[in-house]
Amino acid sequence: MEYVQTSRKGEIALRDLSKSFQISGRSLRVLRNVNLDIRSGECLAIVGASGSGKTTLLRILAGLEAADAGTVLIDNEPITGVGNERAVIFQEPRLLPWLTVLENVAFGLEVRGGDARHAKERARHYISLVGLAEFADAYPKQLSGGMAQRVGIARALTVQPEILLLDEPFGALDAMTKLTMQEELERIWRDENVTMVLVTHDLEEAIYLADRVLVLPKNKDGHPKTIEIDLARPRDRSETRFVQ
Ligand code: ADP
């Protein structure tokens, strides 16, 4: 199988990325010289033991945390903080309780400097995409956990990012909802043609969703390893992405 690049958008390159935290006067090294290329349109899962630095790496990619050394390049440009080409989905969507679903999703676009006139229109489109058209005027307290996370996904997609960064997105959901949401995310990833980086402690989820899995070492003298899982995929992927 050969990877066909339909667009060069959303390519990520990590170069010699290092990060330590100072805790009680001691330095805790979390990431050491991480080098990685994430292809445009790829879904990369990051796994590793608790404390291995998964969330830290994702936060650096999001521009929410600064690395001590090294660079993150997106489409060959170094990032300097958060940017509209990236959207982040956390475990809890943290919706504003006094706004409706539609207003929450549109607000996500407005705070990012999106066109306010079209924000609601675009929000409606993505709310339908995640299957919540009938709940556009509902308030967050009327939603189940899975529905609230769907709103979080719609809010992220409304920005039309090239890259979706997800930190344990289904970690707070029950097993059945989680399975449905994984299938929905897989469909969205394929249809929206975004690059996805997914932090998860769930290996099954990583194998189901990802093209490659990055395994962070628990021992900081170890090196991150990537595992290709294209051939192990249990189902077909979009023909526009892969050819025989
Ligand atoms: P993972 O997501 O793999 O569980 P994290 O990236 O959350 O790992 O954390 C890696 C290590 O860095 C942990 O030991 C954690 O306690 C520490 N850490 C993370 N964020 C901070 C912070 N802001 N200040 C101090 N230590 C931190």
Boltz pocket constraint, residues with backbone or C-beta under 6 A from the ligand:
constraints:
  - pocket:
      binder: B
      contacts: [[A, 21], [A, 22], [A, 23], [A, 28], [A, 30], [A, 48], [A, 49], [A, 50], [A, 51], [A, 52], [A, 53], [A, 54], [A, 55], [A, 56], [A, 57]]
      max_distance: 6.0
